[in-house]
């Protein structure tokens, strides 16, 4: 019976690890702006400039893929739509991360923007991990338990909401910077 439990636990752990190792993030929602007759390099430069002018610090900027990500900034309070979530500990640490993607199509340049509000979720992640790994595993080392990794590598952030108002402000500012009046909306691609 114990062997069956260990086999089932190993299969479950394997499925969890495969799910975690899949490339990229799952479908994320972005606000999107279509700039007719736009120029991708000029729009990309405008996006970087707008984010910097708004006080964001660029963490990743890749003109070849059209992707920009800002460094995380502290968020003061929980957004109203996220107040219903259940927390294990009482105190929440929140941050914002802005992702922008500029992609050229045949008829326009599309600008995707997401302002993700993320919650520090490391402790609940550790609790869930301990629950799934209840069996003592022979040969487990300190590195298997995360002892040889950095705090940044072990920190888990969970996206709990988007700041759609800020997304529209960013997209409108980019449109103004390139001399266009963009139409914005939500999209699940990007």
C-alpha positions in Angstrom: 0.0 0.0 0.0 2.8 2.4 0.9 4.5 1.6 -2.5 1.2 2.5 -4.3 1.1 5.8 -2.4 4.7 6.6 -3.3 4.1 5.8 -7.0 1.0 8.0 -7.1 2.9 10.8 -5.4 5.7 10.5 -7.9 3.3 10.7 -10.8 1.6 13.7 -9.3 4.9 15.4 -8.7 6.0 14.6 -12.3 2.8 16.2 -13.7 3.3 19.3 -11.5 6.9 19.7 -12.6 6.0 19.3 -16.3 3.3 21.9 -15.9 5.8 24.3 -14.2 8.4 23.7 -16.9 6.2 24.5 -19.8 7.6 27.4 -21.9 6.2 30.9 -21.2 3.2 31.9 -19.3 -0.4 30.8 -20.0 -2.8 33.1 -21.8 -2.4 36.6 -20.4 -4.7 39.4 -21.1 -3.5 42.6 -22.5 -5.1 45.9 -23.5 -4.4 46.4 -27.2 -4.0 49.5 -29.4 -3.9 49.4 -33.2 -2.0 52.2 -34.8 -2.8 52.4 -38.5 0.2 53.0 -40.7 2.5 52.9 -37.8 6.2 52.2 -37.8 7.3 49.4 -35.4 10.8 50.8 -34.5 9.3 54.3 -33.9 6.4 52.9 -31.8 8.8 50.7 -29.8 11.0 53.8 -29.0 7.9 55.8 -28.1 6.8 53.0 -25.7 10.2 53.0 -23.9 10.1 56.7 -23.7 6.5 56.8 -22.3 7.2 54.2 -19.7 10.4 56.1 -18.6 8.5 59.4 -18.5 5.8 57.7 -16.3 8.4 56.8 -13.8 8.9 53.1 -14.6 12.4 51.6 -14.8 12.9 49.4 -17.8 14.1 45.9 -16.8 14.0 44.2 -20.2 13.9 45.9 -23.6 14.2 43.7 -26.8 13.6 45.6 -30.0 13.9 42.4 -32.0 10.9 40.8 -30.4 9.2 44.1 -29.5 9.0 43.3 -25.8 9.5 45.6 -22.9 9.1 44.7 -19.2 9.5 47.1 -16.3 11.0 46.5 -12.9 8.5 45.8 -10.2 7.2 48.8 -8.3 5.5 48.7 -4.9 1.6 48.7 -4.9 0.1 50.5 -1.8 -3.2 48.6 -1.5 -5.2 45.7 -2.9 -7.3 46.5 -5.9 -11.1 46.3 -5.2 -11.6 43.2 -7.5 -8.8 41.3 -5.6 -10.1 41.9 -2.0 -12.1 38.7 -2.2 -9.1 36.4 -2.4 -8.3 34.3 0.6 -4.9 34.9 2.2 -3.0 32.5 4.5 -1.2 35.3 6.2 -2.9 38.6 7.0 -0.3 41.0 5.4 -0.1 41.2 1.6 2.9 42.5 -0.3 1.9 43.8 -3.7 3.8 45.0 -6.7 3.1 46.1 -10.3 4.9 44.9 -13.4 4.3 46.5 -16.8 4.7 44.4 -20.0 4.4 46.0 -23.4 4.7 44.3 -26.8 4.9 46.1 -30.1 4.1 43.9 -33.1 3.8 45.0 -36.7 1.1 43.5 -38.9 0.3 44.2 -42.6 -2.1 47.0 -41.9 -1.0 48.4 -38.5 1.3 48.3 -35.5 -0.4 46.6 -32.5 0.7 47.7 -29.1 -0.2 45.3 -26.2 0.0 46.5 -22.6 -0.5 44.7 -19.4 -0.1 46.3 -15.9 -0.1 43.2 -13.7 -0.8 43.6 -10.0 1.0 40.7 -8.2 0.9 39.4 -4.7 3.8 37.8 -2.8 2.7 34.2 -2.5 5.9 32.4 -1.4 4.6 31.2 1.9 1.4 29.6 0.6 3.4 28.1 -2.2 5.8 26.5 0.3 2.8 25.2 2.3 1.3 23.6 -0.8 4.6 22.1 -1.7 5.0 20.6 1.7 1.5 19.1 1.5 2.3 17.4 -1.8 5.7 16.1 -0.6 4.7 14.5 2.6 6.7 11.3 2.0 10.3 11.1 3.2 12.5 10.8 0.1 15.8 8.9 0.4 18.6 10.8 -1.3 17.0 14.2 -1.1 19.7 16.9 -0.6 19.7 20.4 0.6 19.7 21.7 -2.9 16.5 19.7 -3.6 14.9 21.7 -0.8 16.0 25.0 -2.2 18.9 25.6 0.2 21.4 26.5 -2.5 19.3 29.0 -4.3 18.8 32.8 -3.9 15.9 34.5 -2.3 14.9 35.9 -5.7 14.8 32.4 -7.2 12.6 31.1 -4.4 10.2 34.1 -4.3 6.8 33.4 -5.8 4.5 36.2 -7.1 1.0 35.5 -8.2 -0.9 37.9 -10.5 -4.2 38.8 -8.9 -5.5 41.7 -11.1 -4.7 44.1 -13.9 -4.7 47.9 -13.7 -6.8 48.6 -16.9 -6.9 52.3 -16.3 -3.1 52.5 -16.3 -3.0 50.2 -19.3 -5.2 52.7 -21.3 -3.1 55.7 -20.1 0.1 54.0 -21.3 -1.5 53.1 -24.7 -2.9 56.5 -25.2 0.4 58.2 -24.4 2.2 55.9 -26.8 -0.4 56.7 -29.5 0.0 60.5 -28.9 3.8 60.2 -29.0 3.7 58.6 -32.5 0.9 61.0 -33.7 -2.0 58.5 -33.8 -5.3 58.2 -32.0 -5.3 54.5 -31.0 -8.4 52.5 -30.3 -8.0 50.3 -27.2 -9.5 47.1 -26.1 -8.8 43.8 -24.3 -7.1 40.9 -26.0 -6.0 37.5 -25.0 -3.1 37.3 -27.5 0.2 39.0 -27.6 
